[in-house]
Amino acid sequence: MSPEAVSAYRIPASIEATPKQVNDGDRLDGLFPAGTRVYLTDVGTTPVPEFAAAARRLALAGYKPVPHLPARRMAGPADLRDRLNRLTGEAGVDDVLVIAGSVDRPAGDFASTMDILRTGMLAEFGIRTIGVAGHPEGSPDIPAGGVAEAIAQKNAFAAEYGIDMRIVTQFGFDPQRFVAWAHDLAASGNTLPIHIGVSGPAKITTLLKYAALCGVGPSLDFLKKRASSVMALASGFSPEGVVAPIEEHVAGDPGCPIAQLHVFPFGGLRKTAEWLAERGSWFGDNGSGETTVIAETN
């Protein structure tokens, strides 16, 4: 591939949003391309009816809502069934992100992602496209020795039940770490495509806050070094230093398991959407997110 083609190479993108941003924000029509996956964050503060209403609003705007299902925040099987009933019945949800949910003590019977998967309820409600969490910088919820086993269990589950499963990672700021982590997973037997979490454009101070809250230690160290620069504080964070090296690697390595970017819009939905449009990351119906194309930059 020529240097020009490599520089124009783009990976499809999905985006994260809070129910409040969706329910109380500006018009959603035309903000993203039709079919874009929009993940709905669940941090335990949004009542289920409001959460389902946000998913429905996204669907009506032409996007694919992907609600989080946090295992440890669920009261039990009845709670899971109620959520799935609302999400599928009211918003037509057929794609979810199942996560453990970082709480000290589970609210009910579910302590892990696999506990949700093994209920069989997702298939019962017609959901056979599923994201699961990945943590390139480690997870406080899984001992280092347990990560490989957790990934192996999810691979086995997807293969046994014919699930279209992907790994969606926490955000970070070290492209070399992301690439090495993805290849290490593949070397240990992972066959699930990986969607890499990155921040959209934002103030350095905003990112410092979220990095501390989400426990991304090495990334927090990186941001602290950046924050020591007055120019960095004034200009804010540009994701290109993270995204461009990842795309260059994927362009030169078609076998790389990184299939998509997942963008956390810490600087706002509209600002993030404009950045993705300007760089050529929005194209076509990227709801499936598995096809990488070359797009011209604007």
C-alpha positions in Angstrom: 0.0 0.0 0.0 1.4 3.4 -1.0 2.1 6.0 1.7 -0.7 8.1 0.4 -3.2 5.2 0.8 -1.9 4.5 4.3 -2.4 8.1 5.3 -6.0 8.0 3.9 -6.9 4.7 5.6 -9.8 5.0 8.0 -11.3 2.5 10.5 -15.1 2.7 11.1 -16.2 4.3 14.3 -19.0 3.9 16.9 -19.7 6.4 19.7 -20.7 6.4 23.3 -23.5 8.6 24.8 -25.3 9.0 28.1 -29.1 8.6 28.3 -29.2 12.3 29.4 -27.3 13.4 26.3 -29.8 11.5 24.2 -33.0 12.5 26.0 -32.2 16.1 26.8 -29.7 17.0 24.1 -30.0 18.7 20.7 -31.5 17.1 17.6 -30.0 13.8 16.8 -31.1 13.6 13.2 -28.1 13.7 10.9 -25.6 13.9 13.7 -24.1 10.5 12.7 -24.4 8.4 9.6 -27.5 6.1 9.5 -26.8 2.8 11.2 -24.0 4.1 13.5 -23.7 2.2 16.7 -24.4 4.5 19.6 -23.6 2.8 22.9 -25.7 3.9 25.9 -23.8 4.2 29.1 -25.3 2.7 32.2 -23.7 3.9 35.5 -26.7 3.0 37.6 -28.3 6.4 37.9 -30.8 6.3 35.0 -34.2 4.6 35.7 -34.9 1.8 33.2 -37.8 3.5 31.5 -35.6 6.6 30.8 -32.9 4.3 29.6 -35.2 2.5 27.2 -36.6 5.9 26.0 -33.1 7.0 25.1 -32.6 3.7 23.1 -35.9 4.3 21.3 -34.9 7.9 20.4 -31.7 6.7 18.9 -33.5 4.0 16.9 -36.0 6.6 15.6 -33.2 8.8 14.5 -31.8 6.0 12.4 -29.0 4.8 14.6 -28.3 1.4 16.2 -28.7 1.7 20.0 -26.3 -0.5 21.9 -27.2 -0.3 25.6 -24.9 -1.4 28.3 -26.0 -4.3 30.5 -23.9 -4.1 33.7 -24.0 -7.5 35.4 -23.2 -6.3 39.0 -25.8 -3.6 38.9 -28.6 -6.0 38.1 -30.9 -7.1 40.9 -31.2 -10.5 39.4 -32.8 -12.4 36.5 -36.2 -10.6 36.8 -34.4 -7.3 36.5 -32.5 -8.5 33.4 -35.7 -9.8 31.9 -37.5 -6.5 32.5 -34.7 -4.5 30.9 -34.5 -6.8 27.8 -38.3 -6.7 27.5 -38.3 -2.9 27.4 -35.2 -2.5 25.2 -36.3 -4.9 22.6 -40.0 -4.1 22.7 -39.8 -0.4 22.9 -36.6 0.3 21.0 -36.0 -2.8 18.8 -32.6 -3.3 20.4 -30.8 -6.3 18.9 -27.2 -5.5 20.0 -25.9 -4.9 23.5 -22.6 -4.4 25.4 -22.5 -6.8 28.4 -20.0 -5.6 31.1 -19.3 -6.7 34.7 -20.0 -3.2 36.0 -17.5 -1.7 38.5 -19.2 -1.9 41.9 -17.7 -3.3 45.1 -20.6 -5.7 45.7 -23.0 -7.2 43.2 -26.6 -6.0 43.6 -27.9 -9.5 42.9 -27.1 -12.8 41.4 -24.8 -11.6 38.6 -21.1 -11.1 39.3 -19.6 -11.2 35.8 -20.4 -10.9 32.1 -20.5 -14.7 31.7 -23.3 -14.8 34.3 -25.4 -12.7 32.0 -24.5 -14.7 28.9 -25.2 -18.0 30.5 -28.8 -17.1 31.4 -29.7 -17.6 27.7 -32.0 -14.5 27.9 -30.2 -12.5 25.3 -30.9 -15.2 22.6 -34.5 -15.5 24.0 -35.0 -11.8 23.2 -33.5 -12.1 19.8 -30.1 -10.6 20.7 -27.3 -12.5 19.0 -24.9 -9.5 18.4 -23.0 -8.8 21.6 -20.1 -6.7 22.8 -18.0 -7.6 25.8 -15.4 -5.5 27.6 -11.7 -5.4 27.0 -9.1 -3.7 29.2 -5.7 -3.0 27.6 -4.4 -1.4 30.8 -5.8 -4.1 33.0 -9.1 -4.3 35.0 -9.6 -3.8 38.7 -12.4 -6.4 38.5 -10.3 -9.3 37.0 -7.0 -10.5 38.4 -4.2 -10.4 35.9 -4.1 -14.2 35.7 -7.8 -14.4 35.0 -8.0 -12.2 31.9 -6.9 -14.9 29.5 -9.4 -17.3 31.0 -12.2 -14.7 30.8 -11.4 -14.1 27.1 -11.2 -17.8 26.4 -14.7 -18.3 27.9 -16.2 -15.6 25.8 -14.6 -17.0 22.6 -15.9 -20.5 23.5 -19.4 -19.2 24.2 -19.6 -17.2 20.9 -18.4 -20.3 18.9 -20.8 -22.7 20.7 -23.9 -20.6 20.3 -23.2 -18.8 17.0 -23.0 -15.3 18.6 -21.6 -12.4 16.7 -19.3 -11.2 19.5 -16.7 -8.4 19.7 -14.4 -6.9 22.3 -15.0 -3.2 23.0 -12.2 -1.7 25.1 -11.9 1.0 27.7 -10.4 4.2 26.4 -6.7 4.9 26.5 -4.0 7.1 24.9 -1.1 4.7 24.0 -1.5 3.3 20.5 1.5 1.0 20.8 -0.1 -0.5 23.9 -3.4 -1.1 22.1 -1.8 -2.7 19.2 0.5 -5.0 21.3 -2.5 -6.0 23.5 -4.6 -6.9 20.5 -1.9 -9.1 19.1 -1.2 -10.7 22.4 -4.9 -11.7 22.7 -4.7 -13.2 19.2 -1.6 -15.1 20.1 -3.4 -16.6 23.1 -6.3 -17.8 21.0 -8.7 -14.8 20.8 -10.6 -14.7 17.5 -13.1 -11.9 18.4 -12.7 -8.6 16.6 -11.5 -5.8 18.7 -13.0 -2.3 18.9 -10.5 0.1 20.4 -11.8 2.8 22.8 -10.4 6.3 22.2 -11.4 9.7 23.4 -12.7 12.3 21.1 -11.4 15.9 21.2 -11.7 17.4 24.7 -10.0 19.6 27.3 -7.0 18.1 29.0 -8.6 18.8 32.4 -11.8 16.9 31.4 -9.8 13.9 30.3 -7.7 14.0 33.5 -11.0 13.7 35.5 -12.4 10.8 33.4 -9.1 8.9 33.3 -8.9 9.1 37.1 -12.5 7.9 37.5 -12.1 5.0 35.1 -8.8 3.8 36.5 -6.7 4.0 33.3 -3.4 4.4 35.1 -0.8 4.6 32.4 -3.1 6.9 30.4 -3.5 9.1 33.4 0.3 9.4 33.7 0.4 10.3 30.0 -2.2 13.0 30.4 -0.5 14.5 33.5 2.7 15.0 31.4 0.6 16.7 28.7 -1.2 18.8 31.3 2.2 20.3 32.4 2.3 22.1 29.1 0.5 25.5 29.1 0.0 25.0 25.3 -1.6 21.6 25.8 -4.0 23.1 28.4 -4.9 25.9 26.0 -5.4 23.8 22.9 -6.9 20.7 24.4 -6.4 17.0 23.4 -6.3 15.9 19.8 -7.1 12.2 19.3 -5.0 12.0 16.1 -1.9 11.1 18.0 -3.7 7.9 19.2 -5.9 7.1 16.2 -3.5 7.7 13.3 -0.8 5.2 14.5 -3.5 2.6 15.0 -4.9 3.1 11.5 -1.4 3.0 10.0 -0.7 -0.3 11.7 -4.0 -1.8 10.5 -3.3 -0.5 7.0 -0.1 -2.4 6.9 -1.3 -5.5 8.7 -4.7 -6.8 7.3 -4.6 -9.6 9.8 -4.7 -7.2 12.8 -7.7 -8.0 15.0 -8.5 -4.3 15.5 -11.7 -3.8 13.4 -13.2 -0.5 14.7 -12.7 2.6 16.8 -15.1 3.2 19.7 -15.1 6.9 20.6 -15.9 8.4 24.0 -17.2 12.0 23.4 -15.8 13.6 26.5 -15.8 17.0 24.6 -19.4 16.6 23.6 -21.4 14.5 21.0 -21.5 17.2 18.3 -17.8 18.2 18.6 -16.8 14.5 18.4 -19.1 13.9 15.5 -17.7 16.9 13.6 -14.1 15.6 14.2 -15.0 12.2 12.9 -16.6 13.7 9.8 -13.7 16.0 9.1 -11.2 13.2 9.2 -13.3 10.8 7.1 -14.2 8.3 9.7 -17.9 8.5 9.1 -18.9 6.6 6.0 -21.7 4.3 4.9 -23.8 2.2 7.2 -21.2 1.3 9.8 -23.6 -0.4 12.2 -21.8 -3.7 11.7 -18.5 -2.0 12.0 -16.5 -4.9 10.6 -15.5 -3.6 7.2 -12.5 -1.3 6.9 -12.4 1.0 3.8 -10.2 3.7 2.5 -11.9 7.1 2.6 -10.6 10.5 1.4 -9.9 13.0 4.1 -11.8 16.3 3.9 
